[in-house]
Every structure is written in structure tokens, then in C-alpha cells.
Amino acid sequence: METHNLTYILEFHLLGFSEDPDLQPVLFGLFLSMYLVTVLGNLLIILAVSSDSHLHTPMYFFLSNLSLADIFFTSTMIPKMIVDISTHNRVISYVGCLTQMSFFSLFGCMDDMLLTVMAYDRFLAICHPLHYVVIMNPLLCVFLLLEGHGGLTDVQCGHPDAESLHLQPEEQRHH
């Protein structure tokens, strides 16, 4: 009978960009400023699209949803990294890692779906300009948006069951 290593990992030790204590404030400021610019820029896009009635077209509807998805996408990893840099805590639980990776995958796929829908919108606007207003009505826009989000559950369910993985401790890992 063959024996297997059934050691369960409860947490991961994350490796950062640098362990140099002099570089930590620079990394903290860099990532915090990039995160704030990303979130505030996307919020500004959403605000501009929702406040101006001339921008209530399918292209800008999808753009504002892409901005929202981008806020969620960047918020899955960057805040944890900023906290880890400031507290010098480089540990994430196994469940936390699975959760973070699931949301990262979910919002990354959401970005891809929205970009695909936006490409279809531009295709119709360029190739069928006279029929564009009839084809891309508000009902179809909402349907495409919901269908893109509904397809994400298939993407999430298609991932292997990561909870059943048996991982080796770092001392036993063969490279």
C-alpha cells in the first residue's frame, strides 16, 4: 500500500517584494497611491456617466459597469497587500487565500465578459449603424449585462475543488 502525505496547511506565509525595512514605506506609499487613483478614477467615471443624460447610451452603461467591476477587481488583492506591508504580517489563512483567489477570478472574468459585451456593442455601432438603436435597446443591454454575470457562476464552478488539495509543508516541498 502506498503512503501519501496528508498534511493540511492552515496558513500561507506570503513573500513580499522586499524584506528591506527601508523600502517598506516606499512600497506602502506606492501601492496606496495607485489603489486610490484606481478607485477614485473609476468612481469619477461612474459619477460622470450617471450624472450626464447625454452619456446614457449602451457604450457608457457598459463602461460604468466595467469601472465598478474594476473597483471590485483591484479591491480583492491590493488592500490586503497594503495592510501586510504596514503591519509586517505576511500570513494569510488557507480559507482566506481560497476566498481571495475566488473573488480575484470572479472579478477578472467579469472584466473579460464586460469587455466582450462592449466589443459587441461597438461592432453593432460600426457595422449596423442604422439598426443600432433598435438592436441595442435598454432591455438587451441589461440582458447582456446579466448574462455576462450569470456566466460567471459557470466559470467559478468550473474550477477544481481547491479545498480537497493536499499541500506539503515548506520543509517537504521538492523544487
Rosetta blueprint (number, residue, H / E / L):
1 M L
2 E L
3 T L
4 H L
5 N L
6 L L
7 T L
8 Y L
9 I L
10 L L
11 E E
12 F E
13 H E
14 L L
15 L L
16 G L
17 F L
18 S L
19 E L
20 D L
21 P L
22 D L
23 L L
24 Q H
25 P H
26 V H
27 L H
28 F H
29 G H
30 L H
31 F H
32 L H
33 S H
34 M H
35 Y H
36 L H
37 V H
38 T H
39 V H
40 L H
41 G H
42 N H
43 L H
44 L H
45 I H
46 I H
47 L H
48 A H
49 V H
50 S H
51 S H
52 D L
53 S H
54 H H
55 L H
56 H L
57 T L
58 P H
59 M H
60 Y H
61 F H
62 F H
63 L H
64 S H
65 N H
66 L H
67 S H
68 L H
69 A H
70 D H
71 I H
72 F H
73 F H
74 T H
75 S L
76 T L
77 M L
78 I H
79 P H
80 K H
81 M H
82 I H
83 V H
84 D H
85 I H
86 S H
87 T H
88 H L
89 N L
90 R L
91 V E
92 I E
93 S E
94 Y H
95 V H
96 G H
97 C H
98 L H
99 T H
100 Q H
101 M H
102 S H
103 F H
104 F H
105 S H
106 L H
107 F H
108 G H
109 C H
110 M H
111 D H
112 D H
113 M H
114 L H
115 L H
116 T H
117 V H
118 M H
119 A H
120 Y H
121 D H
122 R H
123 F H
124 L H
125 A H
126 I H
127 C H
128 H L
129 P L
130 L L
131 H L
132 Y H
133 V H
134 V H
135 I H
136 M L
137 N L
138 P H
139 L H
140 L H
141 C H
142 V H
143 F H
144 L H
145 L H
146 L H
147 E H
148 G H
149 H H
150 G H
151 G H
152 L H
153 T H
154 D H
155 V H
156 Q H
157 C H
158 G L
159 H L
160 P L
161 D L
162 A H
163 E H
164 S H
165 L L
166 H L
167 L L
168 Q L
169 P L
170 E H
171 E H
172 Q H
173 R L
174 H L
175 H L
